[in-house]
């Protein structure tokens, strides 16, 4: 996170608009546009071993569900409902 925040500060000092950091539970990221107009995302890992074990246990089921439904699987809803945030 220290490097991500330092990079954000450097980009902003150069006059580049930066969005974030955005909290994605297992990582945080910043977003900005390069000189050609491409959106760039830089991320820092913030997940805990417990979070990764939980994801690892359902990864196949998540992929199978996505393949069938093309909808976001609910296996990792904890990443979005805040229930793991206090443990991060």
FENRA-V749742 format. One record per backbone hydrogen bond with DSSP energy under -1.0 kcal/mol. CO is the residue of the C=O (numbers start at 1). NH is the residue of the N-H. Records with the same first field share a line. If there is no record, write none. Layout:
BEGIN
CO: NH, NH
END
This chain:
BEGIN
1: 5
2: 6
3: 7
4: 8
5: 9
6: 10
7: 11
8: 12
9: 13
10: 14
11: 16
12: 15
19: 31
22: 29
24: 26
26: 46, 47
27: 24
28: 44
29: 22
30: 42
31: 19
32: 40
34: 37
38: 34
40: 32
42: 30
44: 28
48: 52
49: 53
50: 54
51: 55
52: 56
53: 57
55: 58
58: 62
59: 63
60: 64
61: 65
62: 66
63: 67
64: 68
65: 69
66: 70
74: 77
76: 79
77: 80, 81
84: 87
85: 88
END
